[in-house]
């Protein structure tokens, strides 16, 4: 039954394309023909090609937005529910967040879930600052973390 349905569909597609080729509009006399001995004629209706500039890289955010972005690296241990006495599998993840008021960083909950060790980096700062989780909301996939190092906010003027 399936073969008959497939062959019927393929047959109708082939028939419709061959019908369109036979009953399609005739080529205009000014259209170039390709083949042996054919010459391309310049057409008065040819459109000029306009080059469109393509940006090399997407623009980066700047100003206070750029200063508030952070990179979060998480070392996590997934729980083993079948054998809770085992440590589970060890994993590492990277995510992003942004600094908000009160020395807090907002990020996604899946970035910090099951984390055992978090570090936070800022653009242009070679240091990695340890962070701790304040709150995780899995229902909205948001989390708040904080960095206790006072140098973290002082260097970038976000304090």
OpenMM code with the backbone's topology and positions (N, CA, C; nanometers):
from openmm import Vec3, app, unit

residues = "UNK UNK UNK UNK UNK UNK UNK UNK UNK UNK UNK UNK UNK UNK UNK UNK UNK UNK UNK UNK UNK UNK UNK UNK UNK UNK UNK UNK UNK UNK UNK UNK UNK UNK UNK UNK UNK UNK UNK UNK UNK UNK UNK UNK UNK UNK UNK UNK UNK UNK UNK UNK UNK UNK UNK UNK UNK UNK UNK UNK UNK UNK UNK UNK UNK UNK UNK UNK UNK UNK UNK UNK UNK UNK UNK UNK UNK UNK UNK UNK UNK UNK UNK UNK UNK UNK UNK UNK UNK UNK UNK UNK UNK UNK UNK UNK UNK UNK UNK UNK UNK UNK UNK UNK UNK UNK UNK UNK UNK UNK UNK UNK UNK UNK UNK UNK UNK UNK UNK UNK UNK UNK UNK UNK UNK UNK UNK UNK UNK UNK UNK UNK UNK UNK UNK UNK UNK UNK UNK UNK UNK UNK UNK UNK UNK UNK UNK UNK UNK UNK UNK UNK UNK UNK UNK UNK UNK UNK UNK".split()
positions = [
    Vec3(0.0821, -0.1190, 0.0000),
    Vec3(0.0000, 0.0000, 0.0000),
    Vec3(0.0865, 0.1254, 0.0000),
    Vec3(0.1941, 0.1228, 0.0825),
    Vec3(0.2826, 0.2387, 0.0888),
    Vec3(0.3551, 0.2590, -0.0434),
    Vec3(0.3969, 0.1494, -0.1063),
    Vec3(0.4672, 0.1606, -0.2341),
    Vec3(0.3776, 0.2219, -0.3402),
    Vec3(0.2517, 0.1834, -0.3393),
    Vec3(0.1581, 0.2379, -0.4378),
    Vec3(0.1376, 0.3869, -0.4151),
    Vec3(0.1290, 0.4292, -0.2886),
    Vec3(0.1103, 0.5698, -0.2559),
    Vec3(0.2349, 0.6512, -0.2949),
    Vec3(0.3511, 0.5974, -0.2680),
    Vec3(0.4756, 0.6671, -0.3031),
    Vec3(0.4900, 0.6780, -0.4539),
    Vec3(0.4638, 0.5693, -0.5251),
    Vec3(0.4773, 0.5749, -0.6705),
    Vec3(0.3740, 0.6687, -0.7317),
    Vec3(0.2542, 0.6780, -0.6735),
    Vec3(0.1529, 0.7710, -0.7209),
    Vec3(0.1991, 0.9155, -0.7018),
    Vec3(0.2587, 0.9458, -0.5867),
    Vec3(0.3091, 1.0815, -0.5600),
    Vec3(0.4231, 1.1172, -0.6543),
    Vec3(0.5164, 1.0259, -0.6729),
    Vec3(0.6297, 1.0510, -0.7625),
    Vec3(0.5800, 1.0693, -0.9050),
    Vec3(0.4838, 0.9877, -0.9480),
    Vec3(0.4288, 0.9993, -1.0834),
    Vec3(0.3605, 1.1327, -1.1047),
    Vec3(0.2869, 1.1818, -1.0052),
    Vec3(0.2189, 1.3105, -1.0212),
    Vec3(0.3192, 1.4255, -1.0250),
    Vec3(0.4269, 1.4166, -0.9510),
    Vec3(0.5294, 1.5217, -0.9540),
    Vec3(0.5982, 1.5238, -1.0901),
    Vec3(0.6338, 1.4082, -1.1425),
    Vec3(0.6995, 1.4012, -1.2730),
    Vec3(0.6052, 1.4515, -1.3825),
    Vec3(0.4788, 1.4147, -1.3753),
    Vec3(0.3830, 1.4579, -1.4773),
    Vec3(0.3630, 1.6089, -1.4726),
    Vec3(0.3569, 1.6661, -1.3538),
    Vec3(0.3338, 1.8108, -1.3444),
    Vec3(0.4550, 1.8888, -1.3938),
    Vec3(0.5768, 1.8404, -1.3676),
    Vec3(0.6944, 1.9120, -1.4168),
    Vec3(0.7082, 1.9001, -1.5676),
    Vec3(0.6771, 1.7836, -1.6232),
    Vec3(0.6870, 1.7708, -1.7690),
    Vec3(0.5787, 1.8540, -1.8372),
    Vec3(0.4593, 1.8635, -1.7762),
    Vec3(0.3528, 1.9465, -1.8329),
    Vec3(0.3923, 2.0936, -1.8292),
    Vec3(0.4554, 2.1352, -1.7202),
    Vec3(0.4976, 2.2749, -1.7086),
    Vec3(0.6076, 2.3072, -1.8094),
    Vec3(0.6950, 2.2126, -1.8363),
    Vec3(0.8011, 2.2369, -1.9340),
    Vec3(0.7445, 2.2458, -2.0753),
    Vec3(0.6441, 2.1640, -2.1069),
    Vec3(0.5871, 2.1653, -2.2408),
    Vec3(0.5008, 2.2887, -2.2637),
    Vec3(0.4239, 2.3291, -2.1662),
    Vec3(0.3291, 2.4387, -2.1825),
    Vec3(0.3782, 2.5690, -2.1208),
    Vec3(0.5057, 2.5789, -2.0896),
    Vec3(0.5608, 2.7008, -2.0311),
    Vec3(0.5727, 2.8087, -2.1368),
    Vec3(0.5975, 2.9337, -2.0958),
    Vec3(0.6120, 3.0420, -2.1918),
    Vec3(0.7352, 3.0220, -2.2785),
    Vec3(0.7224, 3.0639, -2.4036),
    Vec3(0.8343, 3.0504, -2.4977),
    Vec3(0.9431, 3.1499, -2.4590),
    Vec3(1.0681, 3.1146, -2.4785),
    Vec3(1.1751, 3.2069, -2.4444),
    Vec3(1.1702, 3.3300, -2.5339),
    Vec3(1.2000, 3.4450, -2.4768),
    Vec3(1.1956, 3.5694, -2.5542),
    Vec3(1.3123, 3.5726, -2.6517),
    Vec3(1.2966, 3.6433, -2.7603),
    Vec3(1.4036, 3.6465, -2.8591),
    Vec3(1.5290, 3.7155, -2.8071),
    Vec3(1.5160, 3.8028, -2.7065),
    Vec3(1.6352, 3.8689, -2.6542),
    Vec3(1.7065, 3.7837, -2.5509),
    Vec3(1.6473, 3.6700, -2.5089),
    Vec3(1.7112, 3.5837, -2.4111),
    Vec3(1.8286, 3.5133, -2.4773),
    Vec3(1.9389, 3.5076, -2.4080),
    Vec3(2.0561, 3.4422, -2.4669),
    Vec3(2.0335, 3.2924, -2.4780),
    Vec3(2.0787, 3.2364, -2.5876),
    Vec3(2.0696, 3.0915, -2.6045),
    Vec3(2.2100, 3.0356, -2.5884),
    Vec3(2.2156, 2.9223, -2.5257),
    Vec3(2.3438, 2.8591, -2.5010),
    Vec3(2.3539, 2.7357, -2.5890),
    Vec3(2.4665, 2.7176, -2.6478),
    Vec3(2.4874, 2.6027, -2.7346),
    Vec3(2.5983, 2.6340, -2.8323),
    Vec3(2.6257, 2.5432, -2.9262),
    Vec3(2.7336, 2.5668, -3.0211),
    Vec3(2.6972, 2.6789, -3.1172),
    Vec3(2.7862, 2.7753, -3.1311),
    Vec3(2.7675, 2.8846, -3.2248),
    Vec3(2.6759, 2.9944, -3.1745),
    Vec3(2.6272, 2.9845, -3.0537),
    Vec3(2.5373, 3.0871, -3.0015),
    Vec3(2.6192, 3.2020, -2.9457),
    Vec3(2.5727, 3.3237, -2.9699),
    Vec3(2.6400, 3.4424, -2.9183),
    Vec3(2.5453, 3.5123, -2.8214),
    Vec3(2.6024, 3.5617, -2.7137),
    Vec3(2.5220, 3.6358, -2.6176),
    Vec3(2.5062, 3.7778, -2.6666),
    Vec3(2.3818, 3.8253, -2.6712),
    Vec3(2.3553, 3.9617, -2.7150),
    Vec3(2.3404, 4.0506, -2.5917),
    Vec3(2.3990, 4.1675, -2.5934),
    Vec3(2.3789, 4.2576, -2.4797),
    Vec3(2.2340, 4.3043, -2.4763),
    Vec3(2.1750, 4.3040, -2.3596),
    Vec3(2.0352, 4.3423, -2.3440),
    Vec3(2.0273, 4.4819, -2.2848),
    Vec3(1.9338, 4.5604, -2.3370),
    Vec3(1.9153, 4.6960, -2.2865),
    Vec3(1.8469, 4.6945, -2.1502),
    Vec3(1.7785, 4.5839, -2.1171),
    Vec3(1.7070, 4.5777, -1.9897),
    Vec3(1.7896, 4.5115, -1.8801),
    Vec3(1.9174, 4.4896, -1.9038),
    Vec3(2.0021, 4.4264, -1.8028),
    Vec3(2.0168, 4.5195, -1.6830),
    Vec3(2.0077, 4.4635, -1.5639),
    Vec3(2.0171, 4.5436, -1.4426),
    Vec3(2.1618, 4.5516, -1.3973),
    Vec3(2.1973, 4.6659, -1.3421),
    Vec3(2.3323, 4.6847, -1.2907),
    Vec3(2.3465, 4.6113, -1.1582),
    Vec3(2.4621, 4.5533, -1.1369),
    Vec3(2.4903, 4.4826, -1.0135),
    Vec3(2.5433, 4.5827, -0.9125),
    Vec3(2.4784, 4.5898, -0.7982),
    Vec3(2.5183, 4.6828, -0.6932),
    Vec3(2.5822, 4.6031, -0.5806),
    Vec3(2.7079, 4.6302, -0.5479),
    Vec3(2.7706, 4.5566, -0.4373),
    Vec3(2.7105, 4.5990, -0.3035),
    Vec3(2.6891, 4.5014, -0.2179),
    Vec3(2.6334, 4.5272, -0.0857),
    Vec3(2.7444, 4.5033, 0.0162),
    Vec3(2.7731, 4.6032, 0.1012),
    Vec3(2.8792, 4.5824, 0.2002),
    Vec3(2.8354, 4.4814, 0.3057),
    Vec3(2.9243, 4.3899, 0.3383),
    Vec3(2.8975, 4.2874, 0.4376),
    Vec3(2.9882, 4.3138, 0.5568),
    Vec3(2.9327, 4.3259, 0.6769),
    Vec3(3.0189, 4.3508, 0.7922),
    Vec3(3.1069, 4.2295, 0.8202),
    Vec3(3.2296, 4.2549, 0.8601),
    Vec3(3.3240, 4.1464, 0.8866),
    Vec3(3.2891, 4.0708, 1.0141),
    Vec3(3.2472, 4.1405, 1.1167),
    Vec3(3.2106, 4.0770, 1.2426),
    Vec3(3.0888, 4.1499, 1.2982),
    Vec3(3.0055, 4.0793, 1.3724),
    Vec3(2.8905, 4.1480, 1.4303),
    Vec3(2.9381, 4.2523, 1.5312),
    Vec3(2.8655, 4.3619, 1.5433),
    Vec3(2.9082, 4.4649, 1.6373),
    Vec3(2.8996, 4.4139, 1.7809),
    Vec3(2.9962, 4.4536, 1.8612),
    Vec3(2.9974, 4.4146, 2.0019),
    Vec3(2.9215, 4.5183, 2.0836),
    Vec3(2.8580, 4.4719, 2.1913),
    Vec3(2.7941, 4.5703, 2.2778),
    Vec3(2.9012, 4.6588, 2.3397),
    Vec3(2.8669, 4.7813, 2.3661),
    Vec3(2.9655, 4.8717, 2.4229),
    Vec3(2.9056, 4.9468, 2.5396),
    Vec3(2.9893, 5.0209, 2.6058),
    Vec3(2.9440, 5.0999, 2.7185),
    Vec3(2.9174, 5.0141, 2.8402),
    Vec3(2.8159, 5.0498, 2.9193),
    Vec3(2.7893, 4.9772, 3.0434),
    Vec3(2.7454, 4.8332, 3.0215),
    Vec3(2.6877, 4.8043, 2.9056),
    Vec3(2.6469, 4.6662, 2.8783),
    Vec3(2.7696, 4.5768, 2.8676),
    Vec3(2.8704, 4.6203, 2.7947),
    Vec3(2.9932, 4.5421, 2.7783),
    Vec3(3.0626, 4.5205, 2.9124),
    Vec3(3.0595, 4.6214, 2.9978),
    Vec3(3.1260, 4.6102, 3.1280),
    Vec3(3.0533, 4.5145, 3.2218),
    Vec3(2.9244, 4.4921, 3.2004),
    Vec3(2.8493, 4.4078, 3.2923),
    Vec3(2.8500, 4.2603, 3.2533),
    Vec3(2.8945, 4.2259, 3.1335),
    Vec3(2.8946, 4.0859, 3.0903),
    Vec3(3.0066, 4.0073, 3.1562),
    Vec3(2.9766, 3.8844, 3.1973),
    Vec3(3.0750, 3.7972, 3.2604),
    Vec3(3.0654, 3.6572, 3.2010),
    Vec3(3.1743, 3.5842, 3.2153),
    Vec3(3.1790, 3.4435, 3.1732),
    Vec3(3.1831, 3.3583, 3.2984),
    Vec3(3.0971, 3.2587, 3.3063),
    Vec3(3.0859, 3.1742, 3.4244),
    Vec3(3.1304, 3.0334, 3.3867),
    Vec3(3.2271, 2.9811, 3.4622),
    Vec3(3.2737, 2.8442, 3.4428),
    Vec3(3.2301, 2.7624, 3.5631),
    Vec3(3.1671, 2.6507, 3.5373),
    Vec3(3.1091, 2.5690, 3.6436),
    Vec3(3.1677, 2.4280, 3.6386),
    Vec3(3.2103, 2.3800, 3.7544),
    Vec3(3.2465, 2.2395, 3.7704),
    Vec3(3.1317, 2.1754, 3.8454),
    Vec3(3.0709, 2.0768, 3.7851),
    Vec3(2.9484, 2.0204, 3.8416),
    Vec3(2.9599, 1.8699, 3.8589),
    Vec3(2.8826, 1.8196, 3.9540),
    Vec3(2.8739, 1.6763, 3.9789),
    Vec3(2.7268, 1.6390, 3.9709),
    Vec3(2.6910, 1.5615, 3.8698),
    Vec3(2.5524, 1.5170, 3.8536),
    Vec3(2.5231, 1.4064, 3.9535),
    Vec3(2.4095, 1.4124, 4.0221),
    Vec3(2.3788, 1.3087, 4.1213),
    Vec3(2.3468, 1.1756, 4.0552),
    Vec3(2.3821, 1.0680, 4.1231),
    Vec3(2.3502, 0.9331, 4.0783),
    Vec3(2.2343, 0.8837, 4.1649),
    Vec3(2.1129, 0.8895, 4.1108),
    Vec3(1.9946, 0.8558, 4.1891),
    Vec3(1.9804, 0.7052, 4.2137),
    Vec3(2.0419, 0.6243, 4.1288),
    Vec3(2.0350, 0.4790, 4.1495),
    Vec3(2.1289, 0.4340, 4.2607),
    Vec3(2.2405, 0.5040, 4.2756),
    Vec3(2.3370, 0.4733, 4.3806),
    Vec3(2.3801, 0.6040, 4.4460),
    Vec3(2.3012, 0.6562, 4.5407),
    Vec3(2.3291, 0.7882, 4.5969),
    Vec3(2.4623, 0.7978, 4.6709),
    Vec3(2.5218, 0.6842, 4.7107),
    Vec3(2.6494, 0.6875, 4.7807),
    Vec3(2.7651, 0.7144, 4.6847),
    Vec3(2.7406, 0.6986, 4.5533),
    Vec3(2.8436, 0.7324, 4.4542),
    Vec3(2.8397, 0.8822, 4.4265),
    Vec3(2.9510, 0.9357, 4.3848),
    Vec3(2.9616, 1.0800, 4.3617),
    Vec3(2.8880, 1.1236, 4.2356),
    Vec3(2.8726, 1.0384, 4.1390),
    Vec3(2.8094, 1.0765, 4.0129),
    Vec3(2.9146, 1.1206, 3.9118),
    Vec3(2.8664, 1.1648, 3.7969),
    Vec3(2.9601, 1.2017, 3.6907),
    Vec3(3.0037, 1.3474, 3.7057),
    Vec3(3.1290, 1.3710, 3.6772),
    Vec3(3.1885, 1.5037, 3.6863),
    Vec3(3.1778, 1.5725, 3.5515),
    Vec3(3.1406, 1.6985, 3.5508),
    Vec3(3.1267, 1.7727, 3.4257),
    Vec3(3.1735, 1.9152, 3.4417),
    Vec3(3.1896, 1.9814, 3.3287),
    Vec3(3.2341, 2.1204, 3.3295),
    Vec3(3.1518, 2.1952, 3.2257),
    Vec3(3.1098, 2.3149, 3.2600),
    Vec3(3.0299, 2.3929, 3.1676),
    Vec3(3.0682, 2.5393, 3.1711),
    Vec3(3.0318, 2.6093, 3.0650),
    Vec3(3.0599, 2.7512, 3.0533),
    Vec3(2.9300, 2.8211, 3.0166),
    Vec3(2.9058, 2.9342, 3.0794),
    Vec3(2.7860, 3.0115, 3.0515),
    Vec3(2.8159, 3.1594, 3.0613),
    Vec3(2.7124, 3.2390, 3.0484),
    Vec3(2.7277, 3.3837, 3.0547),
    Vec3(2.6296, 3.4403, 3.1563),
    Vec3(2.6598, 3.5604, 3.2025),
    Vec3(2.5728, 3.6294, 3.2950),
    Vec3(2.6013, 3.7777, 3.2869),
    Vec3(2.5274, 3.8542, 3.3666),
    Vec3(2.5523, 3.9977, 3.3704),
    Vec3(2.5364, 4.0483, 3.5121),
    Vec3(2.6166, 4.1489, 3.5461),
    Vec3(2.6186, 4.2054, 3.6797),
    Vec3(2.4966, 4.2945, 3.6971),
    Vec3(2.4295, 4.2752, 3.8108),
    Vec3(2.3163, 4.3605, 3.8448),
    Vec3(2.3466, 4.4277, 3.9783),
    Vec3(2.2566, 4.5084, 4.0248),
    Vec3(2.2755, 4.5855, 4.1467),
    Vec3(2.2973, 4.4946, 4.2676),
    Vec3(2.3794, 4.5403, 4.3594),
    Vec3(2.4002, 4.4665, 4.4830),
    Vec3(2.5044, 4.3576, 4.4731),
    Vec3(2.6038, 4.3721, 4.3868),
    Vec3(2.7126, 4.2751, 4.3736),
    Vec3(2.6607, 4.1357, 4.3395),
    Vec3(2.5568, 4.1293, 4.2568),
    Vec3(2.4997, 4.0016, 4.2160),
    Vec3(2.5125, 3.9857, 4.0655),
    Vec3(2.5088, 3.8609, 4.0220),
    Vec3(2.5169, 3.8281, 3.8794),
    Vec3(2.3967, 3.7422, 3.8460),
    Vec3(2.3257, 3.7802, 3.7397),
    Vec3(2.2117, 3.7009, 3.6939),
    Vec3(2.2571, 3.6130, 3.5786),
    Vec3(2.2181, 3.4878, 3.5852),
    Vec3(2.2530, 3.3913, 3.4813),
    Vec3(2.1385, 3.2920, 3.4690),
    Vec3(2.1576, 3.1894, 3.3887),
    Vec3(2.0566, 3.0844, 3.3734),
    Vec3(2.0780, 2.9762, 3.4776),
    Vec3(1.9696, 2.9136, 3.5201),
    Vec3(1.9761, 2.8092, 3.6224),
    Vec3(2.0535, 2.6875, 3.5724),
    Vec3(2.0394, 2.6549, 3.4438),
    Vec3(2.1095, 2.5365, 3.3942),
    Vec3(2.2611, 2.5563, 3.3915),
    Vec3(2.3080, 2.6803, 3.3982),
    Vec3(2.4522, 2.7062, 3.4011),
    Vec3(2.5107, 2.6669, 3.5363),
    Vec3(2.4359, 2.6898, 3.6448),
    Vec3(2.4887, 2.6660, 3.7791),
    Vec3(2.4279, 2.5433, 3.8478),
    Vec3(2.3410, 2.4684, 3.7808),
    Vec3(2.2803, 2.3499, 3.8415),
    Vec3(2.3865, 2.2479, 3.8773),
    Vec3(2.3721, 2.1907, 3.9951),
    Vec3(2.4629, 2.0869, 4.0468),
    Vec3(2.6082, 2.1322, 4.0520),
    Vec3(2.6319, 2.2610, 4.0587),
    Vec3(2.7706, 2.3100, 4.0571),
    Vec3(2.8354, 2.2887, 4.1929),
    Vec3(2.9612, 2.2539, 4.1881),
    Vec3(3.0414, 2.2400, 4.3088),
    Vec3(3.1432, 2.3529, 4.3196),
    Vec3(3.1825, 2.4090, 4.2055),
    Vec3(3.2794, 2.5181, 4.2051),
    Vec3(3.2488, 2.6096, 4.0873),
    Vec3(3.2341, 2.7390, 4.1162),
    Vec3(3.2041, 2.8384, 4.0129),
    Vec3(3.3153, 2.9426, 4.0084),
    Vec3(3.3539, 2.9815, 3.8884),
    Vec3(3.4439, 3.0949, 3.8710),
    Vec3(3.3811, 3.1917, 3.7719),
    Vec3(3.4130, 3.3203, 3.7906),
    Vec3(3.3588, 3.4261, 3.7068),
    Vec3(3.4747, 3.5065, 3.6505),
    Vec3(3.4669, 3.5392, 3.5203),
    Vec3(3.5698, 3.6192, 3.4531),
    Vec3(3.5027, 3.7382, 3.3865),
    Vec3(3.5744, 3.8489, 3.3826),
    Vec3(3.5277, 3.9673, 3.3106),
    Vec3(3.6150, 3.9887, 3.1890),
    Vec3(3.5611, 4.0579, 3.0907),
    Vec3(3.6348, 4.0893, 2.9693),
    Vec3(3.7502, 4.1832, 3.0033),
    Vec3(3.8695, 4.1476, 2.9614),
    Vec3(3.9871, 4.2306, 2.9854),
    Vec3(4.0515, 4.2083, 3.1205),
    Vec3(3.9991, 4.1192, 3.2021),
    Vec3(4.0565, 4.0894, 3.3334),
    Vec3(4.1063, 3.9454, 3.3328),
    Vec3(4.2355, 3.9228, 3.3535),
    Vec3(4.2872, 3.7849, 3.3468),
    Vec3(4.2532, 3.7004, 3.4686),
    Vec3(4.2025, 3.7614, 3.5749),
    Vec3(4.1734, 3.6880, 3.6981),
    Vec3(4.0422, 3.6128, 3.6892),
    Vec3(4.0376, 3.4992, 3.7607),
    Vec3(3.9150, 3.4212, 3.7755),
    Vec3(3.8738, 3.4317, 3.9209),
    Vec3(3.7515, 3.4797, 3.9431),
    Vec3(3.7037, 3.5022, 4.0778),
    Vec3(3.6077, 3.3922, 4.1194),
    Vec3(3.6252, 3.3339, 4.2393),
    Vec3(3.5303, 3.2318, 4.2849),
    Vec3(3.3955, 3.2948, 4.3168),
    Vec3(3.2893, 3.2224, 4.2858),
    Vec3(3.1538, 3.2716, 4.3071),
    Vec3(3.0728, 3.1673, 4.3819),
    Vec3(2.9611, 3.2117, 4.4404),
    Vec3(2.8709, 3.1174, 4.5072),
    Vec3(2.7273, 3.1471, 4.4652),
    Vec3(2.6459, 3.0446, 4.4686),
    Vec3(2.5069, 3.0539, 4.4248),
    Vec3(2.4224, 3.1101, 4.5381),
    Vec3(2.3419, 3.2122, 4.5058),
    Vec3(2.2479, 3.2684, 4.6029),
    Vec3(2.1103, 3.2054, 4.5893),
    Vec3(2.0630, 3.1936, 4.4651),
    Vec3(1.9279, 3.1433, 4.4413),
    Vec3(1.9205, 3.0805, 4.3040),
    Vec3(1.8463, 2.9708, 4.2927),
    Vec3(1.8238, 2.9040, 4.1638),
    Vec3(1.6736, 2.8845, 4.1476),
    Vec3(1.6203, 2.9293, 4.0354),
    Vec3(1.4790, 2.9084, 4.0025),
    Vec3(1.4696, 2.8258, 3.8757),
    Vec3(1.4515, 2.6949, 3.8918),
    Vec3(1.4471, 2.6071, 3.7743),
    Vec3(1.3202, 2.6284, 3.6919),
    Vec3(1.2129, 2.6762, 3.7546),
    Vec3(1.0882, 2.6965, 3.6808),
    Vec3(1.1005, 2.8091, 3.5782),
    Vec3(1.1857, 2.9071, 3.6044),
    Vec3(1.2056, 3.0172, 3.5087),
    Vec3(1.3462, 3.0157, 3.4494),
    Vec3(1.4285, 2.9163, 3.4847),
    Vec3(1.5651, 2.8995, 3.4359),
    Vec3(1.6502, 3.0235, 3.4617),
    Vec3(1.6392, 3.0778, 3.5827),
    Vec3(1.7208, 3.1924, 3.6229),
    Vec3(1.7911, 3.1609, 3.7540),
    Vec3(1.9071, 3.2228, 3.7732),
    Vec3(1.9827, 3.2046, 3.8970),
    Vec3(2.0557, 3.3327, 3.9306),
    Vec3(2.0796, 3.3529, 4.0602),
    Vec3(2.1595, 3.4639, 4.1094),
    Vec3(2.2835, 3.4087, 4.1766),
    Vec3(2.3981, 3.4627, 4.1414),
    Vec3(2.5229, 3.4254, 4.2061),
    Vec3(2.5918, 3.5531, 4.2517),
    Vec3(2.6887, 3.5389, 4.3392),
    Vec3(2.7619, 3.6542, 4.3894),
    Vec3(2.9106, 3.6231, 4.3947),
    Vec3(2.9907, 3.7292, 4.3861),
    Vec3(3.1358, 3.7206, 4.3986),
    Vec3(3.1735, 3.8029, 4.5202),
    Vec3(3.2444, 3.7424, 4.6159),
    Vec3(3.2788, 3.8121, 4.7386),
    Vec3(3.4039, 3.8981, 4.7255),
    Vec3(3.4831, 3.8785, 4.6226),
    Vec3(3.6072, 3.9551, 4.6065),
    Vec3(3.5755, 4.1013, 4.5756),
    Vec3(3.6216, 4.1962, 4.6598),
    Vec3(3.5920, 4.3374, 4.6340),
    Vec3(3.6614, 4.3893, 4.5084),
    Vec3(3.7717, 4.3276, 4.4711),
    Vec3(3.8472, 4.3699, 4.3518),
    Vec3(3.7690, 4.3437, 4.2231),
    Vec3(3.6757, 4.2485, 4.2279),
    Vec3(3.5977, 4.2106, 4.1096),
    Vec3(3.5204, 4.3292, 4.0527),
    Vec3(3.4549, 4.4052, 4.1383),
    Vec3(3.3736, 4.5167, 4.0916),
    Vec3(3.4511, 4.6476, 4.0852),
    Vec3(3.5538, 4.6649, 4.1664),
    Vec3(3.6271, 4.7911, 4.1701),
    Vec3(3.7025, 4.8191, 4.0416),
    Vec3(3.7615, 4.7164, 3.9831),
    Vec3(3.8446, 4.7368, 3.8634),
    Vec3(3.7650, 4.7870, 3.7443),
    Vec3(3.6385, 4.7512, 3.7361),
    Vec3(3.5614, 4.7852, 3.6178),
    Vec3(3.4592, 4.8954, 3.6424),
    Vec3(3.4640, 4.9564, 3.7569),
    Vec3(3.3775, 5.0699, 3.7830),
    Vec3(3.2308, 5.0364, 3.7929),
    Vec3(3.1966, 4.9138, 3.8284),
    Vec3(3.0566, 4.8767, 3.8384),
    Vec3(3.0044, 4.8895, 3.9814),
    Vec3(3.0914, 4.9213, 4.0762),
    Vec3(3.0491, 4.9279, 4.2168),
    Vec3(2.9732, 5.0529, 4.2480),
] * unit.nanometer
topology = app.Topology()
chain = topology.addChain("A")
for resn in residues:
    res = topology.addResidue(resn, chain)
    for name in ("N", "CA", "C"):
        topology.addAtom(name, app.Element.getBySymbol(name[0]), res)
